[in-house]
Amino acid sequence: MAEALPPDAGIADDLRALGLDPAEVEGTELFYEGHGNRLYRVTEGAKNYVLKRFGAPGEDLEPRVYDLLQSLGVPTLPLYGSTESAMLLEDLHTSAEWRLATEQDAQAPD
């Protein structure tokens, strides 16, 4: 069962900085923790996101890599916002446009 907001220090601040009102968030579910990162499924009304929180602000290169890939026109998951400590991404489990890659995708890229 997902909690409205977990007892994770700073998550409400990250959500606010990424444009979400923590009071409007109906659920968060921690589904991965490792390598200094935590990934949460976030539900806000009919919208679903993945919130990736980094272990220490500024230490993760992923936001800069996303910026670089997007500037080069490389398709990436939709990025709804990022800070030095978190990223808000499309949730593949509920996306109408995106899905996880399969082995066949890797063998025959378009």
N, C-alpha and C positions, 0 to 999 in steps of 0.2 A: 504494500500500500504506500503510495506516495504521500509525503508530507507537504503542506503548503510551503514552508521554508524549513530546511534542516538546520540543526544547531551548528552550522559551519560558519565560523567567524568570517565576516566580510561578504558573504554571498549576497545579502540584500544590497550592499554598496555596489557590488559588481553588476547586479541586475539593473540598478538605477543608472549607473554609468553607461550601460548598454541600451538604455531607452525603455526598459520595462519597469512598471510600477510594482514593487514587491507585494503590495496589497491586492493587486489584480492577479497575481500568480496563484493558480489553483493547486499546483502540485510540482514537486521536484523529487526526483529519484536518482540517487547515486548509483550508477551502473558500472563504473570503472574507477579504480584508484591504483596508480602505479607510476613509477618514474617521476615522482614529484607532482603529478597532475591528477585532477579529479574531473570526471565527466558526469554530468547530470542531464536527465531528461527534464525539460521544463514545459509545463502546460499553462497557457494563458488563454482562456476562452477556447476557441476552435484552433488556435495556433499551437504548434509544438516545435520546440527547439532543442538543441544540445548546447549546454553551457560547458565550456572547457575552461577550468580554472588551473592556473599555473602555480607551482610551488612557491616561487618567489617572483615578485614583479620585476619585469625587465630581463629575466634570465632565459625565457623561452623565445626562440627565433621564429616560431610559427606565424605570428602576426605579420612579421616582415616578409616571410616567404610568401604568404598569401598575397600581400601587396605586390610583390615582384611578379608572381604568376599572373595576377589580374592585369598588371600593366603590360605584360607581354601577350595578353589575349589567350592565355592557357585556361581552359575550363576548370573551375573549382566548384566545390559546394558553395551555395550562396552563403555569404558572410554578412550577417546582419549588424555586426559591430564588433569592435575589439578595443581593448585597453591593454596596459602593460601587464595586467594580471588575469585577463580572461578574454575569451572569444565566444560569440553567439552564432551558432551555425544551424543550417537546415538539419532536421531530424530525418534520417533516411528511413526510419521505420514508418513514418507517416507521410513522406513526400509523394506527391503525385508525379513528379518529374524525375527524381533521382532514385537510384537503387544501389545496393552493394555490387561491386564488380564480381564477375565469376571468372573461373579459370579460362573459359572460352573467350571472354573479353580480352584477356591478356594474349591469347594465341592469335586473335584476328582483330587487331585494333583498326578502327575506321578513321 
